[in-house]
Amino acid sequence: MSGCSTGLTPSRSSGSVCSPALASSLTQMFSMLDTAAEQMMIHTDFQAAFDTCNKGLESLADMEQEDSRCGDFKAGLCILGIQALAELNQWHGVLSWVLQQYEHHDKIPAKIMQMCILLYSKVEEPAVMQDAARAWLHCPSNSGVTGFGTVAELYLLHVLVPLGRRDEALQLIFGEVGSSVFTEDQRQLALEVVEEKERQNQDPPQSPRMSPNSETAAQAVSSPGGVICKLEAMLRFLYRKLLLTHTGSFCLRRVFLAAVLLYMLFLRLDPALPSSFIWISKLLQLFKQMWSAMFAPYYQALTQSKGL
């Protein structure tokens, strides 16, 4: 098995000499891979990164038969190219572009297959990967590659389950692929996931019928103004109830104030947004009223004692 250094100087490996032309080409591929990564990660120029990947892949087309390491460069350029297409919002062409480089589904490296499954699952188009992943998993030459089990798991969870392909999912879990990849616990867990998805499909949540008046009220509440009015009314109601409470009113007011602050934290209201101004203004008014009701008597008593 021959090998060569990626440097410009030819080196001897396993009794064979790498030609200067091949060594120079491999060095050029490494440089293009590094350039594409820099364009993407540092300069965020995704189109330039994709163009660099394309040029590198074109140059590699004539070199694959000469050195096995060309496959590693090819996979690296494809991975960067997929990321660039995703950043350019051209994800719909990712699989076809990958197939241009590898010609057949079963020839795609496991890492790239995993990326494609996750990408199309992210954009809610898992059906795009169904045929490709199925062909890849049932290719005997892929069963021993690193990452085969991960591809099977992603195919099950991000393609078959979202699409409701129960029969195919069960065949994958308990068939030849599943028996060689999943443990007994993993198969049981996968079965529970498939059955849960099937129950959700059979019993979709039904919303109760609404009268015209209730629909109008729902629309009012769903609008920003309606939500604000509802929140303000709720806070004022709770505040008045706390004022009317004689036993432990001071502690209850503290609890109410803490609850409102926690609500604001969990809501993650951004004060920089213009839509947040009215919320902050209303809550600020409520806080001032609460503060006056809670501490004004003590302040007045303190002032009177000083005057005496």
C-alpha positions as CSV (number, residue, x, y, z in Angstrom):
1,M,0.0,0.0,0.0
2,S,1.6,3.2,-1.1
3,G,1.6,6.5,0.8
4,C,3.2,9.9,0.5
5,S,3.7,13.1,2.5
6,T,1.6,16.2,1.9
7,G,4.8,18.2,1.7
8,L,6.5,19.3,-1.5
9,T,9.4,16.9,-1.0
10,P,8.7,13.3,-2.0
11,S,8.9,10.8,0.7
12,R,9.3,7.0,0.8
13,S,6.5,4.9,2.5
14,S,6.2,1.1,2.5
15,G,8.9,0.8,-0.2
16,S,7.3,3.1,-2.8
17,V,8.1,6.7,-3.7
18,C,5.4,9.4,-4.0
19,S,5.8,11.4,-7.2
20,P,6.5,15.1,-6.8
21,A,3.4,16.0,-8.8
22,L,1.1,14.0,-6.5
23,A,2.8,15.5,-3.4
24,S,2.3,19.0,-4.8
25,S,-1.4,18.2,-5.5
26,L,-2.0,16.9,-2.0
27,T,-0.4,20.0,-0.6
28,Q,-2.6,22.2,-2.7
29,M,-5.7,20.2,-1.5
30,F,-4.7,20.8,2.1
31,S,-4.3,24.5,1.4
32,M,-7.7,24.7,-0.3
33,L,-9.3,22.9,2.6
34,D,-7.7,25.3,5.1
35,T,-8.7,28.3,2.9
36,A,-12.4,27.2,2.8
37,A,-12.5,26.7,6.6
38,E,-11.0,30.2,7.1
39,Q,-13.5,31.8,4.7
40,M,-16.3,30.2,6.5
41,M,-15.3,30.5,10.2
42,I,-13.4,33.7,10.2
43,H,-14.7,35.8,7.3
44,T,-18.2,34.2,7.2
45,D,-18.0,34.4,3.4
46,F,-20.1,31.3,2.8
47,Q,-20.3,31.7,-1.0
48,A,-16.6,31.9,-1.3
49,A,-16.1,28.9,1.0
50,F,-18.5,26.9,-1.2
51,D,-16.8,28.0,-4.4
52,T,-13.4,26.9,-2.9
53,C,-14.8,23.5,-1.9
54,N,-16.1,23.1,-5.5
55,K,-12.8,23.9,-7.0
56,G,-11.0,21.5,-4.6
57,L,-13.5,18.7,-5.4
58,E,-13.0,19.2,-9.2
59,S,-9.2,18.9,-8.7
60,L,-9.6,15.8,-6.6
61,A,-11.6,14.0,-9.3
62,D,-8.5,13.0,-11.2
63,M,-6.4,12.2,-8.1
64,E,-8.6,9.7,-6.2
65,Q,-7.2,6.7,-8.0
66,E,-3.6,7.7,-7.1
67,D,-3.8,8.1,-3.4
68,S,-6.3,6.9,-0.8
69,R,-5.9,10.1,1.3
70,C,-7.8,11.9,-1.4
71,G,-11.0,10.5,0.1
72,D,-10.3,12.3,3.4
73,F,-9.8,15.6,1.6
74,K,-13.0,14.9,-0.4
75,A,-15.0,14.3,2.8
76,G,-13.6,17.4,4.4
77,L,-14.4,19.6,1.4
78,C,-17.9,18.1,1.3
79,I,-18.5,18.7,5.0
80,L,-17.5,22.4,4.6
81,G,-19.6,22.6,1.4
82,I,-22.7,21.3,3.2
83,Q,-22.3,23.9,6.0
84,A,-21.8,26.7,3.5
85,L,-25.0,25.7,1.6
86,A,-26.9,25.6,4.9
87,E,-25.7,29.0,5.8
88,L,-26.7,30.3,2.4
89,N,-30.2,28.8,2.9
90,Q,-29.7,26.5,-0.1
91,W,-30.3,23.4,2.0
92,H,-32.7,22.0,-0.6
93,G,-29.7,21.3,-2.9
94,V,-27.4,19.6,-0.4
95,L,-28.3,16.0,-1.1
96,S,-28.1,16.4,-4.9
97,W,-24.7,18.2,-4.6
98,V,-23.4,15.4,-2.4
99,L,-24.5,12.8,-4.9
100,Q,-22.7,14.7,-7.6
101,Q,-19.5,14.0,-5.7
102,Y,-20.1,10.3,-4.7
103,E,-22.5,9.3,-7.5
104,H,-24.3,6.6,-5.4
105,H,-26.0,6.8,-1.9
106,D,-24.1,3.9,-0.5
107,K,-20.7,5.5,-1.3
108,I,-21.4,8.6,0.9
109,P,-19.2,8.6,4.1
110,A,-21.1,8.0,7.4
111,K,-20.2,11.4,8.8
112,I,-21.7,13.2,5.7
113,M,-24.8,11.0,5.8
114,Q,-25.3,11.9,9.5
115,M,-25.0,15.6,8.6
116,C,-27.6,15.3,5.8
117,I,-30.1,13.5,8.0
118,L,-29.8,16.2,10.8
119,L,-30.0,19.0,8.3
120,Y,-33.1,17.9,6.6
121,S,-34.7,17.0,9.9
122,K,-33.9,20.6,11.1
123,V,-35.7,22.1,8.1
124,E,-38.6,19.6,8.6
125,E,-38.0,17.7,5.4
126,P,-37.1,14.3,6.6
127,A,-38.6,12.5,3.6
128,V,-35.8,13.8,1.4
129,M,-33.4,11.4,3.2
130,Q,-35.6,8.4,3.4
131,D,-34.5,6.6,0.2
132,A,-30.8,7.7,0.6
133,A,-30.5,6.6,4.2
134,R,-32.3,3.3,3.6
135,A,-30.0,2.4,0.6
136,W,-26.9,3.4,2.7
137,L,-27.9,1.2,5.7
138,H,-28.7,-1.8,3.6
139,C,-25.4,-1.7,1.7
140,P,-23.2,-4.6,3.1
141,S,-20.0,-2.7,2.7
142,N,-21.2,0.0,5.1
143,S,-22.2,-2.3,8.0
144,G,-18.6,-2.3,9.3
145,V,-17.7,1.4,9.0
146,T,-17.4,3.7,11.9
147,G,-20.6,5.6,12.5
148,F,-22.9,3.0,11.0
149,G,-24.8,2.7,14.3
150,T,-25.2,6.5,14.5
151,V,-26.6,6.7,11.0
152,A,-29.2,3.9,11.9
153,E,-30.2,5.8,15.1
154,L,-30.6,9.1,13.3
155,Y,-32.5,7.5,10.5
156,L,-34.9,6.0,13.0
157,L,-35.4,9.0,15.2
158,H,-35.3,11.8,12.6
159,V,-36.7,10.2,9.5
160,L,-38.9,7.2,10.2
161,V,-40.5,8.3,13.5
162,P,-41.4,11.9,12.3
163,L,-42.9,10.4,9.0
164,G,-44.9,7.8,10.9
165,R,-43.3,4.8,9.1
166,R,-44.1,2.3,11.9
167,D,-43.5,-0.9,9.9
168,E,-40.2,0.2,8.5
169,A,-39.1,1.4,12.0
170,L,-40.0,-1.9,13.6
171,Q,-38.1,-3.7,10.8
172,L,-35.1,-1.5,11.4
173,I,-35.2,-2.1,15.2
174,F,-35.7,-5.8,15.2
175,G,-34.2,-6.7,11.8
176,E,-30.7,-7.4,10.7
177,V,-29.6,-3.8,11.1
178,G,-31.0,-3.3,14.5
179,S,-29.8,-6.6,15.9
180,S,-26.2,-5.7,15.0
181,V,-26.4,-2.1,16.2
182,F,-28.8,-1.7,19.1
183,T,-28.7,-3.4,22.5
184,E,-31.8,-4.9,24.0
185,D,-32.4,-1.8,26.1
186,Q,-32.0,0.4,23.1
187,R,-34.4,-1.6,21.1
188,Q,-37.0,-1.4,23.9
189,L,-36.5,2.3,24.2
190,A,-36.8,2.7,20.4
191,L,-40.0,0.7,20.4
192,E,-41.5,2.9,23.1
193,V,-40.7,6.0,21.0
194,V,-42.4,4.5,17.9
195,E,-45.5,3.5,19.9
196,E,-45.7,6.9,21.5
197,K,-45.6,8.6,18.1
198,E,-48.3,6.2,16.8
199,R,-50.5,7.1,19.8
200,Q,-50.1,10.8,19.0
201,N,-51.1,10.3,15.4
202,Q,-54.2,8.3,16.4
203,D,-55.4,10.7,19.1
204,P,-54.6,14.2,17.9
205,P,-55.6,16.9,20.5
206,Q,-59.1,18.2,19.7
207,S,-59.8,21.8,20.4
208,P,-63.4,22.5,21.7
209,R,-65.8,24.3,19.5
210,M,-66.0,28.0,20.2
211,S,-68.9,30.4,19.9
212,P,-68.4,33.6,17.8
213,N,-68.2,35.6,21.1
214,S,-65.5,33.3,22.5
215,E,-63.6,33.4,19.2
216,T,-63.7,37.2,19.3
217,A,-62.5,37.2,22.9
218,A,-59.7,34.7,22.0
219,Q,-58.6,37.0,19.2
220,A,-58.5,39.9,21.6
221,V,-56.5,38.0,24.1
222,S,-54.0,36.8,21.4
223,S,-53.3,40.3,20.3
224,P,-50.5,42.2,22.1
225,G,-52.9,44.8,23.6
226,G,-55.3,42.1,24.8
227,V,-52.5,40.2,26.5
228,I,-51.3,43.3,28.3
229,C,-54.8,44.2,29.5
230,K,-55.3,40.7,30.8
231,L,-52.0,40.7,32.6
232,E,-52.6,44.1,34.1
233,A,-56.1,43.1,35.3
234,M,-54.8,39.9,36.8
235,L,-52.0,41.7,38.7
236,R,-54.3,44.4,40.0
237,F,-56.8,41.7,41.2
238,L,-54.1,39.8,43.1
239,Y,-52.8,43.1,44.5
240,R,-56.2,44.2,45.8
241,K,-56.8,40.7,47.3
242,L,-53.5,41.0,49.1
243,L,-54.3,44.5,50.5
244,L,-57.5,43.1,51.9
245,T,-55.7,40.3,53.7
246,H,-55.1,41.3,57.3
247,T,-53.2,38.3,58.7
248,G,-49.8,38.0,57.2
249,S,-50.4,40.7,54.6
250,F,-46.8,42.0,54.7
251,C,-45.4,38.5,53.9
252,L,-48.0,37.9,51.2
253,R,-47.1,41.1,49.5
254,R,-43.4,40.1,49.5
255,V,-44.4,36.8,48.0
256,F,-46.4,38.5,45.3
257,L,-43.6,40.8,44.5
258,A,-41.1,37.9,44.3
259,A,-43.5,36.0,42.0
260,V,-43.8,38.9,39.6
261,L,-40.0,39.3,39.5
262,L,-39.6,35.6,38.8
263,Y,-42.3,35.8,36.1
264,M,-40.3,38.6,34.4
265,L,-37.1,36.5,34.6
266,F,-38.7,33.4,33.1
267,L,-40.4,35.5,30.4
268,R,-36.9,37.0,29.6
269,L,-38.4,40.3,28.7
270,D,-35.9,42.4,26.7
271,P,-36.1,46.0,27.8
272,A,-34.4,47.1,24.6
273,L,-37.4,46.0,22.5
274,P,-40.0,48.7,21.8
275,S,-42.8,46.2,22.4
276,S,-41.5,45.8,26.0
277,F,-42.0,49.5,27.0
278,I,-45.7,49.3,27.8
279,W,-45.1,46.1,29.8
280,I,-42.4,47.7,31.9
281,S,-44.4,50.9,32.4
282,K,-47.4,49.0,33.7
283,L,-45.4,46.8,36.0
284,L,-43.4,49.8,37.2
285,Q,-46.7,51.6,38.2
286,L,-47.8,48.5,40.1
287,F,-44.5,48.2,41.9
288,K,-44.8,51.9,43.0
289,Q,-48.3,51.3,44.3
290,M,-47.2,48.2,46.2
291,W,-44.1,50.0,47.6
292,S,-46.2,52.9,48.9
293,A,-48.8,50.6,50.4
294,M,-46.2,48.5,52.1
295,F,-43.8,51.1,53.5
296,A,-45.7,54.4,53.5
297,P,-47.2,53.8,57.0
298,Y,-43.7,53.1,58.5
299,Y,-42.2,56.1,56.7
300,Q,-45.0,58.4,58.0
301,A,-44.7,57.1,61.5
302,L,-40.9,57.6,61.4
303,T,-41.4,61.2,60.1
304,Q,-43.8,62.0,62.9
305,S,-41.5,60.6,65.6
306,K,-38.7,62.8,64.3
307,G,-40.9,65.9,64.3
308,L,-41.7,65.2,68.0
